[in-house]
Amino acid sequence: MSTPESLPRTAVPAGIVDPVTSARAELKAALAAIEIKGNIPRRVEKASARAAVKARAFADRNPVGAVAAAVGIAAVVGGAVWAIARAIAR
């Protein structure tokens, strides 16, 4: 049996018999879920941190591949900027 402390913030504990307490727990869980889903800057920060960790691990395993990937990404970004600038200039 899990304790309430081990439940995620977005879960409602089982076994609540009082309707008021149950409604409060459901509201608290719903608000926590909305805050987690709606906090875009925090989600972007976590995703970029995960990507940085993966990129470092890839660079440690395969330095030549990491350099090639960096050059490829730079070429794609440069090409996109050039295409957008050219489209705007026309």
LUMVO-122271 format. One line per field, with one value per residue: residue in one letter; y, x, z of N, C-alpha, C, O, CB in turn; residue number from 0. Coordinates in steps of 0.001 Angstrom, whole numbers, plus 500000, padded with zeros to 6 digits. Each point is the difference from the previous one (the first is absolute). Glycine has a CB too. Example, Ala and Ser with C-alpha at 12.3 -4.5 7.8 and 13.67 -1.06 7.14 Angstrom:
LUMVO-122271
residuo <- c(A;S)
n_v <- c(494310;502223)
n_u <- c(513190;501542)
n_w <- c(507800;498034)
ca_v <- c(501190;501190)
ca_u <- c(499110;500820)
ca_w <- c(500000;500060)
c_v <- c(501200;501090)
c_u <- c(500900;499230)
c_w <- c(500000;500730)
o_v <- c(499981;501108)
o_u <- c(501036;500509)
o_w <- c(500665;500169)
cb_v <- c(498846;498264)
cb_u <- c(497072;500675)
cb_w <- c(500581;497686)
num <- c(0;1)
***
This chain:
LUMVO-122271
residuo <- c(M;S;T;P;E;S;L;P;R;T;A;V;P;A;G;I;V;D;P;V;T;S;A;R;A;E;L;K;A;A;L;A;A;I;E;I;K;G;N;I;P;R;R;V;E;K;A;S;A;R;A;A;V;K;A;R;A;F;A;D;R;N;P;V;G;A;V;A;A;A;V;G;I;A;A;V;V;G;G;A;V;W;A;I;A;R;A;I;A;R)
n_v <- c(498822;502200;501309;501900;499767;498228;502179;501040;502600;497991;497997;500903;498712;497446;500968;502920;498475;503251;500185;501910;498059;499565;503068;500333;497684;501254;502836;498816;498509;502553;501785;497806;499899;503128;500031;497822;501404;502961;499563;500734;500635;497072;498664;501572;499034;496957;500173;501311;497761;497692;501416;500172;496886;499297;501847;498621;497125;500829;501148;497254;498298;501881;502419;499264;500330;502878;501153;498924;501453;502827;499900;499300;502430;502060;499022;500438;502944;500929;499038;501612;502725;499685;499608;502601;501882;499100;500600;502987;500648;499401)
n_u <- c(500846;501534;500387;497832;503243;499420;497735;501829;499468;497902;499028;497059;501905;498465;497945;498239;497418;500176;497947;502213;502373;499060;500100;502968;501102;498758;501302;502882;499911;499077;502395;502179;498930;500202;503019;500890;498702;501034;503310;500163;502394;499857;499959;502609;501621;499508;500875;502805;500726;499484;501879;502461;499939;500064;502532;501789;499425;500874;502779;500816;499563;501470;502745;498934;496984;500554;501123;497508;497934;501403;499830;496911;499225;501538;498404;497168;500582;501086;497442;498084;501504;499864;496884;499409;501767;498499;497097;500792;501145;497094)
n_w <- c(500000;497914;502867;498708;499525;497267;498596;497503;501621;498432;502755;500928;502630;498664;502175;499202;501874;499550;497166;501285;499358;496994;499359;501074;498172;497352;500492;500359;497229;498349;500991;499219;497015;499614;500930;497867;497517;500596;500252;496346;501983;501137;497116;499084;502562;499428;496955;500645;502211;497878;497888;502013;500568;496932;499450;502223;498852;497050;500990;501486;497349;497927;500825;497106;500869;501263;497272;498373;501929;499649;496860;500043;501749;498138;497415;501323;500926;497205;498508;501892;499537;496863;499990;501656;498176;497376;501134;500748;497050;498545)
ca_v <- c(501178;501206;501090;501215;500715;499400;500232;501225;501143;499996;498833;500124;498815;499108;499744;501185;499776;501283;500631;501303;499702;499429;501092;500815;499246;500008;501351;500186;499217;500625;501228;499611;499538;501185;500753;499257;500069;501375;500729;499743;500262;498933;498796;500223;499921;498590;499316;500402;499376;498586;499964;500305;498802;499010;500460;499792;498562;499647;500569;499195;498710;500130;501412;500344;500090;501209;501134;499927;500405;501446;500655;499796;500855;501383;500177;500040;501269;501051;499928;500480;501458;500552;499876;500963;501335;500160;500127;501324;501005;500029)
ca_u <- c(499154;500824;499639;499688;501217;500641;499165;500316;499146;498793;499190;499076;500148;498842;499480;499414;498553;499332;499866;500673;501426;500227;499918;501204;501135;499869;500312;501442;500668;499719;500787;501405;500149;499934;501246;501086;499804;499946;501242;500801;501436;500608;500069;501071;501253;500275;500297;501326;500994;500105;500686;501412;500609;500120;501022;501311;500279;500312;501309;501010;500121;500323;500328;499941;498576;499458;500432;499227;498624;499999;500144;498729;498964;500328;499672;498539;499526;500447;499177;498650;500082;500211;498743;499032;500465;499779;498564;499582;500590;499313)
ca_w <- c(500000;499909;500894;499245;499657;498839;498827;499255;500341;499183;500326;501122;500851;500082;501338;500643;500065;500170;498686;499960;499919;498667;499026;500161;499462;498544;499535;500170;498959;498705;499909;499818;498619;499130;500186;499352;498550;499508;500249;498794;500184;500803;499164;499022;500738;500288;498746;499523;500885;499579;498710;500232;500583;498916;499057;500634;500003;498617;499679;500695;499326;498585;499784;498567;499669;500621;499178;498752;500311;500231;498693;499285;500598;499636;498584;499862;500557;499079;498792;500310;500148;498659;499249;500534;499625;498565;499781;500473;499099;498700)
c_v <- c(501237;501055;501235;500775;499445;500178;501226;501111;499969;498803;500305;498744;499168;499898;501216;499822;501300;500709;501345;499795;499433;501088;500894;499301;499980;501367;500267;499255;500621;501278;499695;499539;501170;500788;499305;500112;501419;500787;499703;500327;498908;498716;500126;499879;498548;499240;500372;499419;498528;499881;500273;498795;498933;500396;499812;498526;499534;500505;499222;498666;500130;501464;500418;500144;501252;501239;500022;500432;501511;500762;499867;500890;501464;500274;500105;501322;501154;500022;500509;501519;500653;499959;501002;501420;500256;500173;501375;501093;500089;500770)
c_u <- c(500888;499487;499692;501248;500650;499185;500489;499017;498670;499104;499111;500148;498715;499542;499452;498484;499225;499908;500720;501502;500349;499992;501228;501227;499960;500343;501498;500773;499781;500811;501483;500251;499975;501295;501162;499887;500113;501282;500989;501481;500707;500141;501110;501362;500377;500368;501377;501101;500181;500753;501490;500726;500201;501097;501398;500386;500368;501386;501122;500233;500541;500328;499913;498553;499365;500384;499210;498552;499911;500114;498705;498892;500248;499646;498494;499452;500406;499188;498597;499984;500177;498705;498952;500387;499758;498518;499498;500497;499263;498758)
c_w <- c(500000;500961;499183;499583;498729;498724;499237;500376;499262;500276;501202;500848;500047;501447;500710;499975;500152;498651;499889;499862;498634;498938;500089;499411;498473;499426;500089;498915;498622;499816;499812;498568;499026;500097;499302;498486;499464;500180;498868;500211;500807;499190;498972;500684;500296;498730;499481;500882;499643;498685;500165;500585;498932;499015;500576;499999;498595;499621;500693;499304;498589;499679;498534;499558;500574;499197;498689;500232;500212;498688;499208;500530;499637;498539;499793;500523;499100;498722;500231;500143;498639;499194;500477;499616;498516;499679;500425;499032;498678;500037)
o_v <- c(500083;500072;500092;500701;500720;499653;500949;499748;500590;499786;500780;498889;500548;500219;499926;499866;500068;500227;500339;500668;500323;500007;500443;500632;500131;500089;500570;500531;500039;500243;500704;500328;500030;500471;500661;500258;500201;501090;499209;499193;499626;499305;499033;499418;499611;499173;499142;499672;499495;499101;499381;499711;499356;499148;499603;499653;499197;499292;499848;499525;499157;500726;501111;500920;500598;500901;501057;500700;500634;501002;500957;500595;500732;501079;500823;500615;500895;501071;500672;500664;501018;500975;500598;500791;501099;500809;500576;500986;501027;500113)
o_u <- c(500956;498808;500440;499973;500717;500466;500497;498918;499023;499031;500360;499872;498898;500773;499716;499409;498834;501028;500515;500646;501047;500847;500520;500826;501036;500673;500587;500959;500920;500539;500688;501031;500775;500522;500854;500995;500479;500128;500929;500839;501131;501010;500714;500930;501157;500911;500723;501079;501122;500824;500821;501133;501048;500750;500919;501153;500918;500758;501085;501132;500774;499133;499562;499667;499119;499182;499560;499421;499048;499312;499561;499248;499062;499504;499537;499149;499196;499635;499433;499094;499370;499649;499292;499136;499604;499633;499130;499303;500093;499314)
o_w <- c(500772;500299;498854;498989;499306;498914;500607;500528;500461;499272;500882;499486;500003;500933;501196;498928;499610;499362;498935;499192;499439;499106;498976;499342;499348;498973;499080;499440;499184;498921;499261;499413;499044;498989;499410;499323;498884;499443;500161;499602;499688;500105;499738;499442;499836;500016;499493;499508;499976;499835;499323;499617;499948;499525;499283;499740;499833;499337;499440;499918;499547;499513;499701;499252;499382;499815;499549;499169;499545;499799;499362;499229;499684;499675;499211;499357;499737;499514;499139;499497;499714;499335;499189;499623;499612;499148;499347;499760;499327;498984)
cb_v <- c(498680;499422;498956;499419;499770;498704;498000;498879;500739;501435;497688;502562;500702;498478;498265;501657;497702;499944;498508;500369;499263;497846;499492;500379;498450;498145;500209;499734;497891;498785;500457;499016;497799;499641;500206;498146;497809;498841;500698;501297;502804;501715;500590;502098;502634;500931;500812;502439;502118;500384;501362;502702;501160;500303;502058;502356;500476;500776;502412;501569;500022;497303;498756;497860;496924;497992;498846;497435;497115;498631;498567;497064;497631;498930;497912;496881;498165;498724;497403;497159;498724;498291;496980;497664;498810;497817;496958;498181;498565;497762)
cb_u <- c(497195;501719;500993;497882;499613;500588;497539;502025;503026;502235;501424;498492;502787;500022;501886;502544;501607;499815;497311;497532;499014;498095;496978;498182;499006;497568;497142;498713;498792;497155;497624;499104;498144;496980;498294;499099;498059;497495;498691;497135;498354;498013;496832;497561;498361;497507;496845;497932;498274;497020;497072;498283;497880;496809;497458;498453;497494;496799;497846;498216;497350;499364;501912;502497;500779;500933;502759;502065;500531;501720;502919;501430;500659;502346;502531;500745;500951;502639;501913;500398;501615;502757;501204;500376;502131;502411;500620;500742;502104;501626)
cb_w <- c(500448;497303;502976;502249;503121;502611;500567;497563;499968;498999;498200;499179;501368;497054;498920;500369;501391;503019;500859;502220;503029;501632;501159;502728;502729;501189;501651;503038;502206;501131;502177;503011;501577;501292;502787;502621;501286;501051;502359;499013;500194;501966;500586;499202;501171;501922;499981;499569;501864;501338;499550;500735;502267;500718;499780;501701;502101;500085;500275;502226;501828;499927;502284;500331;500551;502437;501476;500021;501494;502451;500633;500340;502223;502031;500168;500871;502586;501430;500123;501648;502586;500734;500459;502289;502205;500415;500987;502649;501737;500509)
num <- c(0;1;2;3;4;5;6;7;8;9;10;11;12;13;14;15;16;17;18;19;20;21;22;23;24;25;26;27;28;29;30;31;32;33;34;35;36;37;38;39;40;41;42;43;44;45;46;47;48;49;50;51;52;53;54;55;56;57;58;59;60;61;62;63;64;65;66;67;68;69;70;71;72;73;74;75;76;77;78;79;80;81;82;83;84;85;86;87;88;89)
***
